[in-house]
Amino acid sequence: MPITDLNIDIATYIDHTLLKPSAIPDEIKKLCQDAWQYNFPAVCVYPVAVIQARELLHDKQPNLCTVIGFPSGAVTSSVKLYEAQEVVENGATELDVVINLGWLKSGKTKQVYEEIAQICSETGQVVKAILETTVLTNEEKILAAEICMDAGAAYLKTSTGWFGGATVEDVEILAKITKGQIGIKASGGIRTYEQAIALIQAGATRLGTSRGVDLLRQQSESIK
């Protein structure tokens, strides 16, 4: 069956994202306006833009997501926790937290667990653990996913987009592990409607992309 025959509303999956370091207030404003207009679940911005986005989204539908320890995940746990607590105070309701990849690869699984668990418990907000699947072996992807699920993450997120993007194969791996118990956010390099549908079919429940409006345009054109 052609993907254009699927009754999938792409808009309901999109975390509308603006994570370029040079973003200016007018771009943040446009991002929030688009998210509200198209009923996207969330906008995702840098911590420095959270206050502006909160004011723009006041009493509107999209959730306010930001990133923690982004993009390397290599800052200290205390810095990540402080960053997470500050953005929650400023209005963020979803936190995309980059795990410490060096810890994971060197077998320091307890530290990875404790870092994510502390952010989950002390902020009380939705945490999406960014695994950076493009730099992990399949065994490491499974291990990271299991640790973050046990730590209380509400979503597993594939990538920051800085070191490669989401793949169908990685989403399928995460879907087998999560078994629908928590969400999966595919992120990085999602540029086409066909890509988006394939990732959703593989098990993604959110799509992190800066091209949300363009994806809706492509969807509309594909069903004409």
N, C-alpha and C positions, 0 to 999 in steps of 0.2 A: 504493500500500500504506500503510495507516495506520501511524503511527510506533510504535504500541503493538505491532505485529507484529515489530518489529525485535529481534533478539537481541543487544542491547547492554547490557552490565553497567555502568551509570552509575558505580558505586562505584570502578571501576578507573581512572577519569579524574579524580577529584576531588582538588585541592589544598585541603584543608579550612582555611579562612582566618579569622583574627581580627585585623583591622588597624584597629580603632577605638582611638584614643589613650587612651581611658578604661578599657581592658581591665584587669581585676584578676586576681590569681593563680588564684582559683577558676574563672574563665572559661577561662583557659589550660588548667587541669587538665581541664575538661569537654571542651574542644576535642581534646586529646590522647587522652582516653579514647574519644571518639566515633571518631576516626580509626583507632585500633587496633581497636575493636569492628567497624567496618564495612570494614576493609581498604582504606582510602583510601591512595593512593600517598604523600601528604605532608601535613604541616600547614604553614601559613605564618603566621608571627608577626613582630612587630616585633623588632629586634635586642635590645632590653632584656629580652625574654622568652625568648631562646634558651637560656640556661643552665637555666631552669626546665623548658622543654620537653624539653631533652636528658635531664635527670634523669627526667622522666616517661616518656619513650619509650625508655629504656635497654633494649636487647635486644628491642625491638618493631619491627614492620614499617615504619611510616610514616617516610619521609625527613623531615628537618628543614629547612624552607625559611624564609628571611627576606628582607627587602627592603633594598636599598641605594640611597641617594640619594632616598629616597621622601618625598613623592610628586612633587616638582618636577623632580628630576634636575639641579637648577641649582647644586649645591654643587661645589667644586673637585674635580679628579681625584684629588688627594692625599687629600682627605677620604674620597672614595668608596673608594679603595684601602685606606686604614686601616680603615674600617668593615668592608669585606669581609674583610680579614685577621683582624680581631678576632673577628668572628662565626664564622669558620671555626675559630679557636682555641677558641671556646666550644662548638663542636659542630655548627654548621650545615653541611649538605652540598649545599644548593641555594640559589643567590643570584639573586633577582629584581632586576635593576639597571635603574634608570630612565636612559635615555640623555639627553644634554644636547640638549634640543629647540631651544634658541637657536642652538647650533652647527649643528645640522642645517639649520635654516631659513636660516641666513646663509651656507651653503656651506662651513663648516669641517668637511668630511667627514674629513679626516685626523685631527683632534682627536677626533671621535666614535669613529673606528676605534681609535685608540691607547688611549683610555680603556677601552673594552670589552676589547680584546686584552690589556692589562696585567692587568686583573682576572682574566681567564680563565687567563693563564699563571702568575700569581703565587699564585693560590689553588688551582688544580688541581681546582676543584669545578664542578658543573653551574651554568652561568650562563644565566639566562633574561633576555634583553634586552627591557625594557618600552619599546615604541615610542610609546605614547599615540596610537593611530591616530585618535582622535576629533578631534584638533587638527591633523592632517596632511592634505595633499592626497594624491590617489592616487599622484602622482609621488613625493612625499616618503615615502609608505609603502614604495614599491618601493625607493627609494634607501636608506632606513633599514634595511630588511630585508637588502639585499645587503651593506651595510657590516657589520652585526652577524654575518651568516653568515661573511663573510671573516675577522672578528675572532675567531671561535671559539666564538660562542654556541651552546649546545646546544638552545635554544628561542627562538622569537620570541613575545613576550607582547603581547597587544593593548593593554591598558590598566591603569592603576592603579585605576580605578573612581571616581576623584575628579573626573574631567572628562567622564564618560560611560563607557559600557561596550562590551562586545564586540558586534559585529554579524556576521551571516552573511556579508555582503559583504566585510568586512575579512578574515575568516578565509579566504574563497575567494581573495582577492588574495595572502595570505601562502602559501597552499597551492600556488598556481601558481608562486611564486618558489622555495619550498623543495623542491618535487618529492619530498617524503618524506625528504630528506637530514637534516633536523633537526626537532625537535618544534614544535608550535604550541600555546601556552597562551591560550585565550580567557578573559578575566577582566573582571568588572565587570557588575553588573546581571543576573546569571543567577539567575532566581527560579523558573522553571518547568521541568518535565520536558520539555515540548515545545521550549522554548528550548535546553535542553541537547542534546537529540537533533539539532536542526537544526544546532547548532554542530559537533557531532561529524561529522555527515554532510558538512559543508562542509570538514572537514579538521582540526579541533581534536583534539589528542592529550592535552591536559590542560584541565581546567576550574577556574579559580580562583573559589571561591565560599564564602560563609559559610553557605550554605543546603544543604550537602551532605546532611545527614540528612533534611531536608524533601524534597529531590529524590528520595531513595530511597523515602520514603513515597508521593510522587506516582506514582512508577513502579510501586510495588506496587498502588496503587489502580487504576491504568490497565489492569492486566492481569487484574483479578479478573473 
